[in-house]
Structure formats: C-alpha cells, structure tokens
Amino acid sequence: MAKLKSLLSDQHNFILVAAILLGLLGNPLSQLFKSWIIPLLVLAMTISLTRLETKHFYNLKSIIIPSLLVLLFNFIVLGGVNISLGHLLSDDTLLRAGFVVLATVPPSMTIPPFSYNLGSNVTLAYLGTTFGYLASIVILPVSLFMFFGHGYDNQGLFILIGQIIVLPLVLSRFYRKTLLYKKTQASGSKIINWCLAIVIFSLIGINRDTLFAFPEYSGVSLLVAFITIFLLGELIYRMSLALKYEHSEAIVFMLFGTMKKWAGASAITYMLFGPIAAIPPITAMIVGFIFYFWLSIRFVRKESP
C-alpha cells in the first residue's frame, strides 16, 4: 500500500505514463473529464508560474538571453520544422492546422521542472518559458491568420489564448501573495502532475478513435514527432556542446528545441478545428514524454543546479 501511495503521489513519471496508457486503451472515463481540461490546464500553469519571481522581469539583462533562445529554438527551429514537415508530408488542411498550432503555442510548462530533474539551469528555463508565453500571445493568432485567413473561429481562439496563456500569468502574480500559496508550495509539484495527468488522459481518450481511424494521419504525425523531438533534440544538444556551452545550458537548449505545450495545443486544435487537427499535438505529447523518460535515464541529476 505504501509503494502504491508513493507511485501515485511522488513518482510523476508513473502517473503520466499511466495517463497515456489509460487514454490509449479507450477508458470511457476520459469523456467525463472533457469539461475539466481548460480549468485543470489553468490551475497547473498558474502554480507552475508562481515559481518565477517578478523581480526577474525588472532586470533586462536577465531576460534578453532567455527571450532570444526561446525565439530561436522553440518558435523558429522547432516551430519551423513542424510546419515544414507537416506541409511536406500532408495536404490535409485540418492536419496542417494541427502542425501550425503546435508550432506556435508556448514552450511546455514541464521544461522548468524537467530542467531541475535533469540537473540543468532552472532559472534560464523559467525565464525562457515565461517569455515564450508572452510571445505566443502574438505569434499564435498571427500565424493562424497567415496560413488560414478567417477559416476558423477567431473569437474562440482569443478566448482560448486568454484562458490558457494570459490568465495563468495574471493569476500566478496574485497567488504568490496569498497564504494559500505558502501552505500549498510544498505540494505544488504533485498538484501540477495530477492536473497534467488528468488532462493528458482526457485528451488522448476523447481522440483515441480518431488516432486509430486515420492511421495515415497518425503515421505522419508520429514521424514528424520523432524527427522534431528525438533527432532535433540530439542535434541541438550536440551542437550546443560543440559551441562550448555548459552541459546544464545545453540541456535547456535541447528542451526548448523539442518541447511545446502539447496539452494546450491539443485543446486549442480540438476546439477550433476538430479531432483530426488534434492528432499532431497529441502524438507529439506521447512521443515527448517518452523522450523525457529517456533523458531522465540518460542524464541523472547529480546535484541541484
């Protein structure tokens, strides 16, 4: 019983793997959590962003480098490869929409905790992730307009951006100043993990039939995910070391060059374009977590950064 409790509360890898497997198995409970997706994403991101102190934003030197790195690795390199391969390998408008959204959403909120677990530069990871959220507010709608004009629900997009990107940034500033923050600070990671697990379980579960019903779309998405996560990540890591960056920085560069806000992209594509468009981000989410599990074995954290 004690081991089960430890798996469910302390081992975030276990509950995320369990969420992916249960979703792929087609558990009917996934439909029940459909209406919880947005609130749980907001909660997880709000708690994650509270770890970043506002004072960092007053020092321009401290945010210039992370800002440029996010633009380079997360939006230009990773985003560009996603869009290019999506358009090269498929002519389906909905599937392409999924790749465009995936390319322009913020970097994954798991990058800072993953950075800590892998022994890399956590401050750089948090600052870069936060800037990525701010940049995505502009990049996401502009990119969708460039590729699809008014062929989607514009109002719905801005509502989703407000809910998933802007609201957590605002709430996190207020939450940091409350007594509740101090009381829940120690258990914040567990709350985030469970929120993400339920969101992942629900998103995969409600789109499971689409994933299996369109094997050609799933195959393309799987190929793109493997290239943009495993191959691109390894390339960025090795190039960073070759350019004489520290190991701790090279890992952060690799994470920014491979990890997007997959759950948020899945929610946005599903609500704006339907289940087919959600295939690329859902597939990337599954491959992305497998990639992190591989990194957690490859790079064992020896000391706190």
N, C-alpha and C positions, 0 to 999 in steps of 0.2 A: 504493500500500500504506500509506503514511504517513497519507493522508487517511482511509482506511478505519479505521486504528487510532485516529485522533483521533475519528471518529464514534462508535466503539464504546466508547471509554474516557472521553472528555471531554464529549461532547455528550449530556447526559442527555435532552434533548428527542427526539433521534433514536431512542434505544433504546426510549423509552416509546411513541412513535408506531409504531415497528416492532412492538412487543409487541402493541399494539391491533390493527394490521392483520393480523398473522400469526394472532392469535386469531380474528378475524372470518372469515379465509379457511378456518378449519377444519383447521389443521395437526394431524395425529394425534399429534405430539409433546406436545401440551398434556395429554393423558391421562397421560403418563409423569411429569409434574411434579405431579400431583394430590396425592401424599403429601408433597410438599415445601412446600405452601402455608403451613401453620402454622409450621414451623421457619424458613422464609425471612422471614415476617412478624415473628416474634420477633427474629430477627437484625437486620433493618432497623430496627425500633423501638428495640432496645437501643442500637444505635450512634447513632441519632438523639438519644436521650435523654441520652447521655453528655455532650452539649454543654451541658447545663444544669447549672450548679454548685449543689450542695446548699445553699450559704450563702444563696441567694436565698430559701429557704423559712424562714429564721430572721428575715427582715425582713417583718413583717406588712404594712407599707405597700406593699411591692413586689409583693405577690401579691393584695391586695384588688381593685385595679382590673382586672387581667387576669382574675381569677376572675369578677367581675361581668360583664365584657364577654363572656366565653365563655358564661355562662349566658344572657345576653340574646341575642346574635347567633347562636350555634351551636345551642343547645338550644331556646330559646323562639321566636325568629323563624324560623330555618331549619327547625328540627325541627317547629314548629307548622304551617308552610306545607306541608311534606312530608306530614304526617299528614292535614291538612285536605283537600288536593288529592287525595291517594290515596283517601280515603274518599268524596270527592265524585265522582270520575271512575270509580270501580270498586267493584263489590260482591263481588269475588272475595276470599275470606278470605286465601288464600295471598299474593296480590299486595299486599293491605293489610298483611300481616305484614312484607313486604319494606320498605314505606314506614315502618312503625313502627321496625323495627330501624335503618334508615338514619337516622331522625330522632334516635335515642338513642345511637348509637355516638359515640366521641370525635371531636373535630376531626381533620382529616387531619394526619399527621406531615409532610406536604410543606409545610405552612404556614410553618414557620421558614425552610427553605431557599428557598422561593418568595419569602418576605418579603425575604430578603437579595438575591436576584436582581432584585427589583423596587425595591430601594432604600428599604425601609420599616424599621420598628422591630423588629429581630430579637429583642431581649430581651423585649419585650412579647409577641411571637409565641410564643417558647419557654415563657414562664411561663404564658400562657393555654392553650397546647396541653397542658402537663403537668397543669394543674388540670382541664382537660377530661377527661383520662384518669381522674383520681381521681373526678370527679363521675359519669362514665359507669358506674363500678362499681356505683353505686346506681341511677342513672336507668334504665339498660337493663333490668335484671330487673324493677324496679317497673313500668315502662311495659308490658312484655310481659304481666305478670300482670294489669294493669288492663284491657288490651284482649282478652286471650285466656285468662285464668284459668290452668288447668293443661293447656291444649290443645297443649302442646309438651313437649319433653324438658328439664325443669327442670335435671336433673343435668348434661346436656350443655351447657346454657347457662353454668352456673357454671364448668365445666371450660374452656370457650372463653374466658370472661372472665379466668380465671386465666392461661391461656396467652397470650392476645393483649394483655391490658391490664396485669395485675398483674405477671406475670413479667418483661417488659421493664423496668418501673420498678425492680424489685429488682436485676436483673442489671446494669443500667446503673450503679448505685451501686458495685458491686463491680468492674465492668470498668474504670471510671475510675482505679482504684488499681493496675491491673496494668501490667506492662511492655509487654504486647501492645497496650494502648491507645495508648501513646506511639509504638509502631512503626507502627501502622495508622491513626493520626489523620489523616495527610495523604491517605490513600486512602479514608477513611470514606465520603465522598460517592459515590464510584464503586461501593463495595460496596452501599450503600443503593439506588442506581439500578438495579443489576443484580438485586438481590433483588426490588425492586418490579416490574421488567420481567418477570421470570420468573413472579411471582405473577399479574400482570395477564394475561399471555399464557395461563397455565393456566386462570384463572377464566373468561376470555372464551371460550377454546377449548372447555372442557367444557360450557359453557352456550350455545354458539353455536346448536345445533339448536333449543333452546327459544326463543331470541330470534327466530328466523325462523319457527318453527312456530306461535307465538302473536303474530301481528302486532298484534292489538288491545291486548294487554298491553304489548308493546314500544312501541306508539304512545302509550299513556297515560303510560308511564314516561318516554319521550322528551320529551313535552310538559311533564310536571312538572319534569324535569331542566332544561329550557330556562328555565322560569319561575323556579325556585329558584336557578339559577346565574347566567345572563346577566342577566335582568331584575332579580332581587332584588339581585344584586351591584352593578349600576349604581345602583340606588336607594339602597343603603346608602352607597356611595361619595359620591354627590352630596349626600345628607343630611348626611354627616359634614363635608364641606367647608362646607356651608351653616351648620353649627353651629360653624364656626371652628376645627375640628380641623386639625392639620397634615396635609399630603399623606401623609407617612410613616405617620401613625396611621390615616388614612382607608383606606389600602390594607390594613392589618392588619384593620381592622373588616370590610372587604369580604371578605377571605379567610375570616375566621371565620363570616361570614354566608352563605358559599356552599360551603365545602369540608368534607366529612365523611371519616371513614376508610372510603373506598369499598371498598378491598380487604378490610378486616376485616369490614365489613358483608356483603359478598358471601360471604365464607367462613362467617360465622355463619348467614345465611339459608339458604345451600345445605345446610349440615349439619343445621340444625334443622327446616327446613320443605320443603326440596327445591328444584329448579331454577326453578320459577315464581316463588317468593319472591325469588330472586336477581336477577330481571330489573331491578327498580328500582335497586339499588345498582350493578349492572354498567353500566346505561345512564347513570347519573349519573357513574360513573367516566370513561366515554368523553367525555361532554359536559364534565366538569370539566377534563380535560386539554386539550381544545380551548380552553376558556375561559382556562386558564393560558397557552397558546401565544399567544392573542390579547393577553393582558395583557403578556406579555414583549415583544411588538412595540409595544404602546401605551405602556408605561412602561419606558423604557430606563434601567437603573441608571447614574446619573452618578457616584456616589461611595458608599463603604462607609458604612452607617448606624452 
